[in-house]
Amino acid sequence: MSLKKIVMSGEDVPENGDRDADLALQTRARTKRPPMYKVMLLNDDFTPMEFVVLVLERFFGMNHAQAFEIMLKVHKKGLAVVGVFSHEIAETKVNQVMQLAREHQHPLQCTMEKE
């Protein structure tokens, strides 16, 4: 919190030199950064690798090489963080991925958790 002494211009300073009567407190509100959320893809044995690459390119803005690398990470390690976003954006991306997976009848899972 920052305190600042302000003397209003045009006002007389009391004869005793006491400026405390003119003291005003100014506070500066500090805004907190919103919590961020990790969006993760989980591996399964049925979703085609090409579909996972498509999802990463379409919803997470990755080029083909990046998407392929992340897809392999999901495949080998069981899951991978594919992005970190504010709550609303993370929730939207999870919903988009899940909707597309359902439309194509793939069991791909996408989740989010607080960072």
C-alpha positions in Angstrom: 0.0 0.0 0.0 1.4 3.4 -0.9 0.7 6.4 1.3 1.2 9.9 -0.1 1.1 13.3 1.6 -1.0 15.7 -0.4 -1.3 19.5 0.3 -4.1 21.1 -1.6 -2.9 24.0 -3.7 -4.5 27.3 -3.0 -5.1 26.5 0.7 -3.2 28.4 3.4 -0.9 26.5 5.6 -1.8 27.1 9.3 0.4 29.6 11.1 1.8 27.0 13.4 3.2 25.2 10.3 1.1 22.1 11.0 0.4 20.5 7.6 -1.1 17.3 9.2 -4.5 18.9 9.0 -4.2 18.8 5.2 -3.0 15.2 5.1 -4.9 12.9 2.9 -4.3 9.2 2.4 -4.3 7.8 -1.0 -4.3 4.0 -1.5 -3.6 2.2 -4.6 -5.6 -1.0 -5.2 -3.5 -3.8 -6.4 -5.3 -6.2 -8.7 -4.4 -9.8 -8.3 -3.7 -11.9 -11.4 -6.5 -14.3 -12.0 -5.8 -18.0 -11.3 -4.6 -19.9 -14.3 -5.7 -23.4 -15.3 -3.7 -26.1 -17.1 -5.6 -27.9 -19.9 -4.5 -31.5 -20.3 -5.2 -34.2 -22.8 -5.3 -37.8 -21.5 -4.3 -40.9 -23.4 -6.6 -43.7 -24.3 -6.2 -46.8 -26.5 -8.9 -45.9 -29.1 -8.6 -42.3 -30.2 -6.5 -42.1 -33.4 -3.2 -40.2 -33.1 -4.2 -38.1 -36.2 -7.3 -36.9 -34.4 -5.3 -35.8 -31.4 -3.0 -33.8 -33.8 -6.1 -32.2 -35.4 -7.4 -31.2 -32.0 -4.1 -29.6 -31.0 -3.8 -27.7 -34.3 -7.4 -26.5 -34.3 -8.0 -25.6 -30.6 -4.5 -24.8 -29.3 -3.0 -23.1 -32.3 -0.1 -25.5 -32.7 1.6 -26.2 -36.0 1.8 -29.8 -37.2 5.2 -30.5 -35.8 4.3 -29.1 -32.3 1.0 -31.0 -32.3 2.7 -34.2 -33.3 5.3 -33.8 -30.5 2.6 -33.2 -27.9 0.5 -36.1 -29.2 3.5 -38.4 -28.7 3.9 -37.1 -25.2 0.3 -37.8 -24.4 0.7 -41.3 -25.9 3.9 -42.2 -24.1 3.3 -40.5 -20.7 -0.5 -40.8 -20.4 -1.2 -37.1 -20.4 0.3 -33.8 -21.3 -0.4 -30.1 -20.6 -1.5 -28.5 -23.8 -1.9 -25.0 -22.6 -2.4 -22.7 -19.6 -5.3 -20.3 -19.6 -7.7 -18.2 -17.5 -10.7 -20.2 -16.2 -13.1 -19.1 -18.9 -10.8 -19.9 -21.8 -9.6 -23.2 -20.3 -13.2 -24.2 -19.8 -14.1 -23.3 -23.3 -11.2 -25.2 -24.8 -12.1 -28.3 -22.7 -15.7 -28.1 -23.9 -14.6 -27.7 -27.6 -12.3 -30.7 -27.5 -14.9 -32.9 -25.7 -17.6 -31.9 -28.2 -15.5 -32.7 -31.2 -14.4 -36.0 -29.7 -18.1 -36.9 -29.1 -19.1 -35.9 -32.6 -16.4 -38.3 -34.0 -17.2 -40.9 -31.4 -13.8 -40.9 -29.8 -13.2 -41.4 -26.1 -10.6 -38.6 -25.9 -10.6 -36.9 -22.5 -9.6 -33.3 -21.9 -9.5 -31.8 -18.4 -8.4 -28.7 -16.6 -6.9 -28.1 -13.2 -5.8 -25.0 -11.3 -2.1 -24.3 -11.8 
